[in-house]
């Protein structure tokens, strides 16, 4: 099968314009970021520019804005839809819930999985929501009729991660059976079964350029895959523990990978190691999320929220979640996360069965 693709190119001016448009489109008045003082320091951005917004989002402290409850099990997956109107969560209670982003109210509950829902993604080109679960199934939901329209069968065990290709009608899934499966979304046929990992795969990501697939596994390796050839082109062995999350930068040729000791940054396409993000101490990182302003969030199994400047790799803020009343201290783990499309709200799914909404402090 032949694939046609090209590199993503975006100038500094183009990126600045895109961020400015996103802010005007999605920012809510009650969450709007305040401007800098009238006399900023020489190394601070000029007042009123999109660069200034990015500066504030990175370096202000963050606080809890809202706690949303409704699931009866761990919240294991979360995704925000492209128009920033709602978000979906998947839980160990076997359900997918759709919530209004502005109010936090429940819109819809989808049932169909018979075990925990581990991964969710909404297509930005089709009215589809994709879900993957511990019941070995991958489902495609029609968002106009709110029902399953396709099932993708092939995994031999639980499916832990999925990713949609940004330009092709291709779905990539991975999980406990240690293989990456590439599907044609329309026909439900497998295009490739990518073998090489020797342990369950916790995270898989797609991008439009080579290497088009990146996967992180419990075998402590990260693998880069050629989608057209259907083979591994690079195996990274820098991690010493299970790789729990990988995340590709949407506009740069870089990606991140996290294990229980460190978060590492890599340069693509050669996967050159760029260094470790500077943390106060080693901790288990379950989830990584990146805002449009290059603010990296890392959610810890101990309930720690770490925020990093993606470019300098320095930690800029840290806080701790608090389990909801009735929970025990051990249920403070952060299992999944996502920034909204404006980058001024962070959603976390947690082991206390709640979803928490965070934003810059006043």
Buried (B, 14 or more C-beta within 10 A) or exposed (E): EEEEBEEBEEEEEEBBEBBBEBBEEBBBEEBBBEEBEEEBEEEBBEEEEBBBBBBBBBBBEBEBBBBBEBBEBBBBBBBBBEEBEBBBBBBBBBBBBBBEBEEBEEBEEBEBBEEBBBBBBBBEEBEBBBBBBBBBBBBBBBBEEEEBEBEBEBBEEBBBBBBBBBBBBBBBBBBBBBBBBBBBBEEBEBBBEBEBBEBBBBBBBBBBBBBBBBBBBBBBBBBBBBBBEBEBBBEBEBBEBBBBBBBBBEEBBBBBBBBBBBBBBBEBBEBEEEEEBEBEEEBBBBBBBBBBBBBBBBBBBBBBBBBBBBEEBEBBBBBEBBBBEEBEEEBBBBBBBBBBBBBBBBBBBBBBBBBBBBBBEE
